[in-house]
C-alpha cells in the first residue's frame, strides 16, 4: 500500500519534515516515490506547504495519508 507520511530531517531536537509518498513497507526515512510537501513545526504558526496537484493526484490514485498528514492537510486548507 502507498502512504503519504512524514520523513524527518533536521538536527537533534530541531525537527523538520518532508511530506512524502512512500510504500508502507519502507522505513520512515527510506527512499520516497515522490516528495509533495514540507512541514516545519518550529515556526509560529507552523509552516505547512503542499504541492496541490501532486497531493490531489496521489489521493485519487488511492494513497492513504497517515493521521498526522490528514490533520496537516486540513490545517493547510483552512488557512
N, C-alpha and C positions, 0 to 999 in steps of 0.2 A: 504494500500500500504506500502511496505517496503522501507525505505530510508536509504541511507548512509549519515550520517551527523556528525557534531562535538558535543562532550559532554565536557562542560567546567569544568576544575579543576583549582587548584591553589588558591592563595590568592587574595585579593583586589588589583587591578592594576598590577597583575602578572599572567596573564592567561596562562594556559597550557591546551591543548585539546587532547582528545582521539577521534579517528575516529571510529564510531560505526555503526552497522546495527541495526535499531530500527523501530518499527511500527510508521508510520507517525502521528498516533493519540496520541501517548505518549508525555509527556512533554520533554523538551530539556535534562534535566538531569535524566530522568527516567531510568528504567531498560532496558539495551540493550539486543538484541538477541545474538550479538557477538561483541567483540572489535577486530578491524582489523588493527589499526594503531595508530600513535602518531604524534602530531604536536606541536612544541614549537616555537612561533613567536618571542621570545625574543633573540634568538641567531642570529648571523650574519654570514653566511646566515641562514635562518630559518631551523630548524631541522624537517624533514618530514620522517617518516618511515611507510611502509605498509607491511602487510603480503600478498605477491603477490598471493599465492594460494587462500587464503580466499577472497581477493578482486575479483579475476577472477571468483570464484565460485558464489559469490553474484551478480555480474554483469550479468552473464549468467542466473541466476535464475530470473532476472528482477528487481532487486533492483535499485532504481533511486538515483544517487548521487545529492546532492544539488550543487548549482553553485560554492560555495567556495570549496567543496570537489572535484569537477570536475577540478577546477583550480589547486588544490594541487596534484592531480593525474598527470596532465600534467607536473607540475614542477618536480615531483619526477622522471618521466620517462625521462625527458630531461637532468637531472643531472647525 
